[in-house]
Amino acid sequence: MRIEIDRERCIGAGQCALTAPEVFTQDDDGFSELLPGREDGSGSALVREAARACPVAAISIRPRPR
């Protein structure tokens, strides 16, 4: 899987970082970002839950291109 964050849509609610702290964090301005090396999400079910928990649907999960 490939995780993408729409930084224009993100409001910094922090639900992603609370749900999957091994993948998401917040930058200095409070907006969501991926931890280095976690772009693939490691297949974690918590990543899918974090995407669902985002109140503005700023997180999308896509299949990794072949």
Backbone as CSV, one residue per row, in Angstrom:
resi,resn,N_x,N_y,N_z,CA_x,CA_y,CA_z,C_x,C_y,C_z
1,MET,0.819,-1.178,0.000,0.000,0.000,0.000,0.870,1.251,0.000
2,ARG,0.305,2.316,-0.471,0.988,3.612,-0.483,0.089,4.615,0.225
3,ILE,0.609,5.308,1.217,-0.150,6.284,1.988,0.119,7.675,1.423
4,GLU,-0.955,8.432,1.229,-0.820,9.812,0.768,-1.619,10.708,1.698
5,ILE,-1.051,11.871,2.012,-1.717,12.857,2.846,-1.947,14.104,2.011
6,ASP,-3.188,14.537,1.930,-3.528,15.776,1.227,-3.298,16.921,2.201
7,ARG,-2.155,17.563,2.075,-1.771,18.619,3.014,-2.641,19.865,2.879
8,GLU,-3.298,20.017,1.759,-4.224,21.145,1.594,-5.517,20.895,2.370
9,ARG,-5.865,19.651,2.553,-7.103,19.278,3.234,-6.909,19.091,4.734
10,CYS,-5.718,18.672,5.155,-5.440,18.375,6.560,-5.717,19.591,7.448
11,ILE,-6.408,19.345,8.580,-6.684,20.420,9.529,-5.923,20.224,10.848
12,GLY,-5.111,19.185,10.912,-4.297,18.949,12.100,-5.064,18.373,13.285
13,ALA,-6.121,17.618,13.027,-6.909,17.027,14.111,-6.090,16.021,14.919
14,GLY,-5.123,15.367,14.279,-4.224,14.458,14.978,-4.749,13.052,15.183
15,GLN,-5.899,12.719,14.625,-6.446,11.381,14.794,-5.525,10.316,14.210
16,CYS,-4.853,10.637,13.124,-3.940,9.669,12.505,-2.774,9.339,13.437
17,ALA,-2.179,10.374,14.037,-1.041,10.159,14.929,-1.461,9.427,16.203
18,LEU,-2.676,9.640,16.652,-3.177,8.927,17.829,-3.482,7.471,17.500
19,THR,-3.989,7.214,16.301,-4.403,5.869,15.909,-3.226,4.998,15.481
20,ALA,-2.305,5.572,14.714,-1.158,4.805,14.204,0.137,5.599,14.408
21,PRO,0.575,5.736,15.659,1.757,6.558,15.948,3.063,6.008,15.379
22,GLU,3.056,4.742,14.959,4.266,4.177,14.356,4.413,4.602,12.898
23,VAL,3.380,5.241,12.335,3.395,5.651,10.926,3.238,7.164,10.766
24,PHE,2.361,7.769,11.582,2.044,9.191,11.441,2.587,10.013,12.593
25,THR,2.878,11.261,12.310,3.234,12.239,13.324,2.640,13.568,12.875
26,GLN,2.913,14.609,13.635,2.480,15.940,13.241,3.707,16.826,13.137
27,ASP,3.690,17.708,12.132,4.822,18.607,11.940,4.757,19.758,12.939
28,ASP,5.676,20.694,12.836,5.743,21.809,13.784,4.494,22.681,13.773
29,ASP,3.756,22.660,12.671,2.523,23.436,12.567,1.296,22.622,12.973
30,GLY,1.495,21.356,13.343,0.404,20.506,13.795,-0.272,19.693,12.715
31,PHE,0.256,19.734,11.493,-0.359,18.998,10.398,0.256,17.609,10.259
32,SER,-0.526,16.704,9.731,-0.117,15.313,9.596,1.051,15.146,8.635
33,GLU,1.939,14.231,8.989,3.002,13.812,8.084,3.392,12.389,8.434
34,LEU,3.982,11.732,7.461,4.439,10.365,7.661,5.818,10.367,8.295
35,LEU,6.051,9.421,9.162,7.389,9.257,9.704,8.305,8.773,8.586
36,PRO,9.570,9.139,8.615,10.492,8.705,7.556,10.484,7.191,7.379
37,GLY,10.412,6.769,6.127,10.446,5.358,5.796,9.132,4.632,5.989
38,ARG,8.062,5.345,6.287,6.771,4.705,6.552,5.746,4.942,5.447
39,GLU,6.191,5.336,4.277,5.274,5.628,3.179,4.434,4.436,2.768
40,ASP,4.925,3.237,3.059,4.172,2.034,2.676,3.231,1.564,3.787
41,GLY,3.343,2.135,4.957,2.444,1.802,6.057,2.665,0.447,6.681
42,SER,3.576,-0.310,6.158,3.897,-1.634,6.678,2.681,-2.548,6.736
43,GLY,1.657,-2.277,5.925,0.475,-3.126,5.876,-0.372,-3.099,7.129
44,SER,-0.173,-2.118,7.975,-0.855,-2.057,9.259,-2.346,-1.777,9.123
45,ALA,-3.150,-2.565,9.830,-4.593,-2.309,9.875,-4.869,-0.972,10.552
46,LEU,-3.963,-0.550,11.442,-4.143,0.737,12.106,-4.034,1.904,11.122
47,VAL,-3.283,1.729,10.044,-3.180,2.780,9.034,-4.534,2.974,8.358
48,ARG,-5.197,1.892,8.042,-6.535,1.996,7.446,-7.514,2.646,8.425
49,GLU,-7.398,2.296,9.681,-8.257,2.904,10.695,-7.953,4.406,10.833
50,ALA,-6.687,4.775,10.759,-6.312,6.201,10.827,-6.909,6.978,9.659
51,ALA,-6.913,6.384,8.489,-7.507,7.044,7.325,-9.008,7.230,7.534
52,ARG,-9.661,6.230,8.092,-11.103,6.343,8.360,-11.384,7.369,9.456
53,ALA,-10.472,7.495,10.415,-10.676,8.405,11.546,-10.453,9.870,11.172
54,CYS,-9.799,10.132,10.065,-9.516,11.518,9.669,-10.838,12.245,9.396
55,PRO,-11.122,13.332,10.121,-12.411,14.002,9.964,-12.600,14.714,8.623
56,VAL,-11.516,14.940,7.898,-11.635,15.622,6.592,-11.164,14.746,5.442
57,ALA,-10.963,13.464,5.696,-10.541,12.495,4.673,-9.289,12.938,3.929
58,ALA,-8.294,13.401,4.689,-7.044,13.864,4.095,-6.060,12.735,3.799
59,ILE,-6.338,11.549,4.305,-5.429,10.410,4.140,-6.040,9.430,3.146
60,SER,-5.256,9.066,2.149,-5.715,8.048,1.214,-4.694,6.920,1.174
61,ILE,-5.213,5.730,0.967,-4.370,4.528,0.884,-4.604,3.931,-0.477
62,ARG,-3.539,3.748,-1.213,-3.631,3.233,-2.574,-2.731,2.006,-2.710
63,PRO,-3.084,1.136,-3.619,-2.183,0.007,-3.908,-0.850,0.538,-4.434
64,ARG,0.192,-0.145,-4.096,1.515,0.234,-4.580,1.600,-0.091,-6.062
65,PRO,2.071,0.869,-6.889,2.218,0.583,-8.321,3.205,-0.553,-8.560
66,ARG,2.926,-1.334,-9.571,3.830,-2.456,-9.889,4.864,-2.068,-10.897
